[in-house]
Amino acid sequence: MGGPVERGLEVAPGQGREFATAGLMDMVAVRPRPDLALLMFSGEIDLSTSEDLGSWVEAPREATVVVDLTCVGFLAARAARRLGTADEAVRARGGRLRVVVSGPVMARVLRLVGDLALHDSVVDACR
């Protein structure tokens, strides 16, 4: 998984990284700007890790939360639904959730669960 600098973003000085693992899923969180949380997921997001996905997406308090799923090899339907619920929670607090996907299959699945803001690049989603 490439870091934010490789993708055209730079992490602001003093903005740390957070790492988390659950089952076959890993997450790295960075805050390139004070109003932006970028959560980069990798691995497989299945039934056993879908709740962790939602909790991690709902946790940041920045105005914009970008979820990068481009390094995710498998996304269970339950995880897609949980992402839709997380989107509702982020919107309820006045935030915006943007999801980055790398292919049409995952985009199609995510469109079934709600009105998620889907993007094909991290840089585009972080604008």
Backbone bond lengths (Angstrom), bond angles and torsions (degrees), N, CA, C in turn:
res aa  C-N    CA-C-N  psi(-1)  N-CA   C-N-CA  omega(-1)  CA-C   N-CA-C  phi
1 M - - - 1.454 - - 1.510 108.12 -
2 G 1.301 117.20 127.31 1.451 121.30 179.44 1.505 111.46 -77.61
3 G 1.311 116.58 150.41 1.451 120.91 179.16 1.512 111.56 -82.64
4 P 1.328 117.52 172.55 1.448 121.00 -177.02 1.519 113.86 -63.38
5 V 1.330 118.80 -30.18 1.454 120.16 179.27 1.530 110.02 -66.49
6 E 1.332 116.89 -38.88 1.461 121.05 179.07 1.524 111.71 -65.42
7 R 1.296 117.69 -21.47 1.454 121.59 -176.41 1.531 111.70 -101.23
8 G 1.299 118.08 14.13 1.452 120.09 176.61 1.514 114.47 91.51
9 L 1.315 118.19 12.23 1.460 122.13 178.28 1.515 108.35 -121.05
10 E 1.294 116.25 151.54 1.453 119.78 175.27 1.513 108.11 -123.46
11 V 1.316 116.11 141.09 1.450 121.07 177.97 1.521 108.36 -81.72
12 A 1.316 116.42 127.45 1.459 121.19 -178.95 1.529 110.12 -63.75
13 P 1.340 117.23 146.99 1.464 119.95 178.05 1.523 110.67 -55.02
14 G 1.312 116.09 137.35 1.457 120.39 179.52 1.517 113.76 84.49
15 Q 1.319 117.48 -5.35 1.455 120.55 179.67 1.522 108.19 -92.85
16 G 1.309 117.29 107.96 1.452 121.39 -175.59 1.514 113.31 -80.15
17 R 1.303 113.19 175.58 1.459 121.11 176.45 1.517 107.98 -112.23
18 E 1.316 115.57 147.36 1.454 121.33 175.43 1.520 107.47 -121.23
19 F 1.321 116.15 142.79 1.455 121.57 -179.97 1.520 108.47 -124.41
20 A 1.327 116.67 142.58 1.459 121.13 176.65 1.522 108.75 -147.98
21 T 1.322 115.34 151.15 1.462 121.46 178.79 1.519 108.31 -137.27
22 A 1.324 115.51 139.92 1.462 121.97 173.93 1.525 106.85 -145.66
23 G 1.315 117.28 115.97 1.463 120.25 -179.58 1.515 111.24 58.12
24 L 1.327 116.49 -124.32 1.464 122.52 -179.86 1.526 112.53 -94.62
25 M 1.324 116.99 12.11 1.467 122.08 -176.77 1.526 109.59 -112.46
26 D 1.328 115.12 136.55 1.462 121.59 173.69 1.522 108.81 -121.26
27 M 1.335 115.52 152.27 1.450 120.47 178.36 1.520 108.75 -139.79
28 V 1.329 115.87 136.15 1.457 123.04 172.36 1.519 105.89 -121.22
29 A 1.317 116.54 129.01 1.461 121.36 178.79 1.521 108.99 -115.24
30 V 1.328 115.69 133.60 1.461 121.96 174.04 1.526 108.03 -132.94
31 R 1.299 114.73 159.40 1.457 120.39 177.81 1.525 108.23 -124.18
32 P 1.354 116.63 88.15 1.469 120.43 -177.56 1.527 113.39 -63.82
33 R 1.330 116.15 -27.67 1.470 122.91 177.35 1.524 107.13 -139.20
34 P 1.318 117.35 160.40 1.471 119.46 179.60 1.532 113.94 -60.76
35 D 1.330 117.93 -25.27 1.464 120.81 -177.33 1.523 112.99 -100.14
36 L 1.352 118.04 10.35 1.458 121.32 -172.17 1.521 111.90 -135.81
37 A 1.324 116.08 127.54 1.467 122.04 171.28 1.520 107.62 -112.93
38 L 1.322 117.09 127.67 1.449 123.22 178.83 1.523 107.71 -112.71
39 L 1.329 116.17 115.62 1.453 122.66 179.99 1.520 108.23 -108.30
40 M 1.325 116.72 116.40 1.462 121.74 -176.85 1.525 108.70 -108.13
41 F 1.319 115.95 115.83 1.455 122.07 -177.62 1.514 110.58 -102.59
42 S 1.333 115.74 150.73 1.465 121.41 174.35 1.517 108.67 -146.29
43 G 1.331 115.03 162.27 1.460 120.37 179.27 1.511 111.95 95.74
44 E 1.328 115.24 -143.02 1.456 122.09 -178.70 1.516 109.77 -120.65
45 I 1.325 115.30 132.70 1.460 120.41 178.47 1.521 106.16 -111.64
46 D 1.330 114.75 101.11 1.456 120.45 -174.47 1.527 110.65 -113.58
47 L 1.311 115.94 -167.36 1.460 121.59 -178.36 1.525 111.30 -57.40
48 S 1.325 117.02 -38.18 1.462 120.02 -175.99 1.528 113.53 -75.40
49 T 1.332 118.47 -16.44 1.469 120.47 -178.14 1.524 113.43 -117.35
50 S 1.329 117.66 0.88 1.469 119.57 -175.88 1.525 112.52 -64.65
51 E 1.322 117.65 -35.33 1.468 119.99 179.07 1.522 110.94 -68.13
52 D 1.342 116.71 -38.17 1.466 120.33 176.22 1.530 110.29 -61.74
53 L 1.327 116.69 -43.08 1.468 121.27 177.15 1.524 110.00 -53.45
54 G 1.320 116.83 -52.11 1.466 120.68 -178.19 1.514 112.96 -62.09
55 S 1.317 116.22 -43.12 1.471 120.10 -179.89 1.515 111.17 -63.44
56 W 1.338 117.15 -42.51 1.458 120.55 -179.80 1.523 111.32 -67.17
57 V 1.322 117.97 -34.79 1.464 121.20 179.48 1.530 110.63 -71.93
58 E 1.306 117.64 -35.75 1.467 121.53 -179.29 1.528 113.14 -77.57
59 A 1.317 118.86 -21.00 1.463 122.43 -172.52 1.529 115.56 -67.13
60 P 1.344 120.71 -43.21 1.469 118.99 -176.96 1.532 111.62 -63.00
61 R 1.314 115.76 146.55 1.473 121.35 179.66 1.522 112.28 -105.62
62 E 1.330 117.57 5.17 1.451 120.28 177.42 1.529 110.03 -65.48
63 A 1.337 116.39 157.20 1.468 121.43 -178.46 1.524 112.29 -63.17
64 T 1.326 116.78 -34.97 1.459 121.33 -179.77 1.524 109.31 -122.66
65 V 1.317 115.05 130.45 1.460 121.70 176.03 1.526 106.77 -117.85
66 V 1.325 116.59 119.98 1.461 121.92 178.19 1.517 107.99 -106.87
67 V 1.325 116.00 126.51 1.458 122.80 178.69 1.523 107.56 -109.17
68 D 1.323 116.09 115.17 1.463 121.95 -179.90 1.527 108.60 -96.93
69 L 1.330 115.89 112.28 1.466 121.76 179.54 1.528 112.14 -107.00
70 T 1.330 117.83 13.32 1.469 120.19 -174.45 1.521 113.37 -66.60
71 C 1.321 118.85 -19.40 1.469 121.54 178.49 1.526 111.67 -104.92
72 V 1.319 116.89 16.52 1.459 121.84 177.62 1.522 108.06 -94.00
73 G 1.334 116.00 124.29 1.454 121.11 -178.30 1.515 113.37 -87.53
74 F 1.334 117.58 -22.81 1.466 121.72 -178.57 1.516 109.07 -147.46
75 L 1.317 116.57 132.81 1.460 122.45 177.06 1.521 107.56 -129.93
76 A 1.321 116.92 111.42 1.458 121.90 -179.79 1.536 110.28 -69.25
77 A 1.316 115.26 154.36 1.468 120.35 178.11 1.523 110.77 -58.48
78 R 1.312 117.98 -38.31 1.467 121.76 178.20 1.525 110.14 -62.26
79 A 1.312 117.28 -39.60 1.464 121.12 178.55 1.523 110.62 -66.53
80 A 1.329 117.21 -38.57 1.465 120.79 177.30 1.524 110.12 -63.00
81 R 1.327 117.05 -43.84 1.471 120.33 177.96 1.527 110.69 -63.57
82 R 1.334 117.02 -39.24 1.468 120.76 179.86 1.525 110.42 -65.91
83 L 1.313 117.49 -34.49 1.463 121.02 175.73 1.529 110.09 -65.17
84 G 1.332 117.27 -37.88 1.463 120.91 175.39 1.519 111.99 -62.49
85 T 1.323 116.99 -40.78 1.467 121.72 176.90 1.525 111.11 -65.51
86 A 1.322 116.42 -39.89 1.466 120.64 177.53 1.525 110.70 -63.75
87 D 1.329 116.51 -38.23 1.464 120.71 176.90 1.523 110.25 -59.22
88 E 1.317 117.08 -43.83 1.472 121.07 177.98 1.523 110.92 -61.36
89 A 1.333 117.59 -41.43 1.467 121.40 179.84 1.523 111.32 -65.99
90 V 1.328 117.50 -41.54 1.460 121.16 179.16 1.532 109.67 -65.22
91 R 1.318 117.44 -42.54 1.473 121.09 177.75 1.525 111.78 -64.13
92 A 1.337 116.96 -38.19 1.469 120.93 -178.89 1.526 111.77 -62.21
93 R 1.319 117.96 -29.01 1.472 120.53 177.76 1.527 112.06 -92.47
94 G 1.351 116.43 6.74 1.459 121.11 176.64 1.516 114.47 91.02
95 G 1.324 117.58 9.60 1.458 121.10 -179.16 1.518 112.76 -95.53
96 R 1.343 114.64 -179.95 1.467 121.61 177.62 1.513 108.48 -128.54
97 L 1.328 115.87 135.83 1.447 121.65 175.32 1.518 108.52 -110.64
98 R 1.320 115.92 131.56 1.462 121.75 177.50 1.524 107.29 -126.76
99 V 1.324 116.02 135.03 1.459 121.28 -175.04 1.526 109.35 -118.40
100 V 1.329 115.97 130.37 1.461 121.89 179.54 1.524 108.32 -104.36
101 V 1.335 115.50 125.23 1.462 121.80 178.54 1.526 108.97 -126.02
102 S 1.335 115.41 156.15 1.460 118.18 -175.76 1.519 114.36 -107.62
103 G 1.299 117.87 -2.02 1.455 117.62 -178.05 1.510 112.89 -153.94
104 P 1.324 115.60 166.82 1.462 120.39 -175.96 1.524 114.14 -70.41
105 V 1.323 117.71 -27.57 1.466 119.23 -177.97 1.524 110.85 -66.64
106 M 1.329 117.04 -50.51 1.462 119.53 179.46 1.522 110.82 -65.74
107 A 1.326 117.53 -38.14 1.468 120.44 177.77 1.530 110.41 -60.49
108 R 1.314 116.66 -42.00 1.472 120.94 -179.67 1.528 110.44 -63.48
109 V 1.314 117.46 -43.93 1.462 121.43 179.14 1.526 110.13 -62.26
110 L 1.321 117.11 -44.47 1.466 120.29 -177.88 1.531 112.05 -69.27
111 R 1.317 118.09 -29.47 1.464 119.85 176.71 1.531 111.68 -67.03
112 L 1.307 117.05 -24.65 1.464 121.09 180.00 1.520 113.11 -72.49
113 V 1.331 117.38 -22.12 1.464 119.90 -174.27 1.521 113.85 -95.71
114 G 1.303 118.37 -5.76 1.455 118.83 179.85 1.509 112.34 157.06
115 D 1.301 113.93 -165.70 1.452 122.01 -175.68 1.525 110.42 -98.09
116 L 1.326 116.79 56.49 1.461 120.74 -179.95 1.530 110.34 -72.45
117 A 1.327 115.76 142.57 1.462 121.36 175.12 1.524 107.53 -81.86
118 L 1.340 116.70 102.55 1.465 122.15 -177.20 1.518 110.57 -97.37
119 H 1.339 115.30 140.63 1.458 122.87 179.61 1.515 109.04 -134.40
120 D 1.333 116.17 157.98 1.468 119.05 178.58 1.524 112.80 -105.18
121 S 1.329 117.77 2.74 1.460 119.78 174.53 1.534 109.87 -147.41
122 V 1.332 114.63 149.30 1.460 120.46 178.56 1.527 110.25 -65.51
123 V 1.310 116.46 -42.28 1.465 120.21 -178.40 1.532 110.42 -59.92
124 D 1.333 117.28 -44.34 1.459 121.13 178.07 1.533 110.92 -62.42
125 A 1.310 117.57 -43.81 1.452 121.08 -178.04 1.527 112.65 -66.99
126 C 1.321 117.34 -27.83 1.465 121.46 -178.11 1.518 113.57 -85.51
127 R 1.321 117.83 -3.43 1.475 119.99 -179.93 1.497 111.64 -73.71
